[in-house]
Amino acid sequence: MGPSAGGRTISQEAFEALVAENMDDLGMDPEEALEDALQTLTLQGVDLSGIIKCIPGVSSTRDNPLIQILDKLKDVAFSTSNTSKDNAEVEEIVELLDKFYGLCSVEGTENATIASRNGGVELLTRICSSFDVQFETTLVLAMKALSSILHDAQSREIFQQNGGPKVVADMLSGNRKNPVILDSSFSVVVAASTNDEILKESFMELKIDELILQILKEQPKDTLYGLYDAIRVLLTPDDTRVLASQNSTAALHWTCNTQDSACHTVRRVWLHQPLAIGHNHWQLQLATAQLPVGLHVCAYAPWLDSHADALGGLAFLHPLLHLRVCVLSPLCVLVHLHMHTTVYGYARRFAKLGIADALVKALCDGLSSPILASACIALKAVAVNDEICKSISESGGIDAILQCLDQSTEQNDKTIARVCCSLLSKLAGSDTNKTLIVEKGGLNCLMKLSSRFSEDPLVLQEIMSIITVLSLRSPENAASAVEAGVADFVLHAMQKFPTSYQLQRQACFMIRNLVVRNPENRIILLGNGIEKLIRKAKVSHASCKDAATAALRDLGLDDYNT
């Protein structure tokens, strides 16, 4: 694990000097001097990851196997030109790279940090840029080794400074017919871009989206696992270091309907300016919530989608939004929505190029395709707004997903069931797609799925999430869901998995949307005994308290807050 952002670090030289000082000035034995240095620095909050724990005069950094490999690689890889290298030299380079990758890919060790702090990133990047395609094995191993040590902000910064993105982009561009090199290159894109907005931007400036589309068209869809992972990572806003600088902020206010000095009831949120963040909605409305003055709440936008539209409608929010709520007074709540405009723009570029359509085609092969799960996850990352969600549907995306769900039911494939449900839930954020999903038998498909995977709470939770979205602002869909058997489904799921707080909470969200505009559904659910289960979830799980309270209220129970 690499040094944490903002943490204190120490150089190898300074560490060894401290150990030597313990021996020379304090008369400690070598082992005692080393242990004292480690304890002292740890107490001071110094990050010692990547430091080779050697004792001056007794051992050396050069005794470390990883350092020895790096030294040999430097000598052999660049001792002669590539054209004059004999087979023995090439074989030695391959052997060294294989050993290097074996050491650095082991989880729970500091080898990756040691390598990056001792020139590993620079060396491997240089090898990748210096060797051509005739040295395929060397290139593939160098890429794999490089991906194994791009694990923290420091190693990624070194990669950026040494022109790493350009090296990888050139590798992708020049080897579009070679799936082995392509896959190893995409593994570097994934490792480098994870949690790093700067490297995401570098790859996008090098038009990696266009390269991805070309490769999708030219290569068999089931040979490039890394490509789908690269799409997902490039479109994921996971770099918290640039939250303030890279995002736009919109301030909103909630108006409240109570003068209570201790708490207030949230009623509405209005956008002060139009933002391209939702599905044709500028107005945001929140379900009733009690918040104490001074409370600061952080949540992701999908939380809003899960809270039923008890007050007349809840806008679909883009999943890349972050919500920050600050209760300023009983009558004023300040809300900040942080949108990762950069990554959101990348997703729109991907869709405009036609990558979404290409991913839909990958889904059409069904469970026979080994990359189905990866393609679903990648397509979900691209589907960031109403227009893209509808275009995916028009390309046959919903049909393909429902087909995959049917196949996962038949073949008992819970992994595919989960990722397809997650993707379908994302596409259902579009009101147009909601109607299509129901018309195409989506609810019946989900009920069959719930029967097949009745013992898996994670799959059941995903099914509930889809039904929650399908029922949002749609009493017709809520009625259809109950007719399809959702009332019995939620009852049995809550009974079977009382300790699964996530399932219990999602069940409460779903119940709210099923009943808030459908009084007839309240009678059915209450008749099934759902009240007892909701109250049990409220008492058993702190995270379910708000959702359960709101569900009881929307069921028409006067004592919902007790």
Secondary structure, DSSP 8 states (H G I E B T S, - for coil): ----TT-EE--HHHHHHHHHHHHHHH---HHHHHHHHHHHHHHTTEE-TT-----TTT--GGGSHHHHHHHHHHHHHTSS-GGG--HHHHHHHHHHHHHHHHHHT-TTSSHHHHHHHTTHHHHHHHHHHH--GGGHHHHHHHHHHHHHH--SHHHHHHHHHTTHHHHHHHHHHHTTT-HHHHHHHHHHHHHHHTT-HHHHHHHHHTTHHHHHHHHHHHS-GGG-HHHHHHHHHHT----GGGHHHH-EEEEEEEEES---SSEEEEEEEE-SS--TTBSS--EE-----EEETT-EEEEETHHHHHS--TTS----B-TTEEEEEEEEETTEEEEEEEE-HHHHHHHHHHHHHTHHHHHHHHHTTGGG-TTHHHHHHHHHHH--SHHHHHHHHHTTHHHHHHHHHHHHHHHT-HHHHHHHHHHHHHHTTSHHHHHHHHHTTHHHHHHHHHHHTTT-HHHHHHHHHHHHHHHTT-HHHHHHHHHTTHHHHHHHHHHH-TT-HHHHHHHHHHHHHHHTT-HHHHHHHHHTTHHHHHHHHHHH-GGGHHHHHHHHHHTT-TTTT-
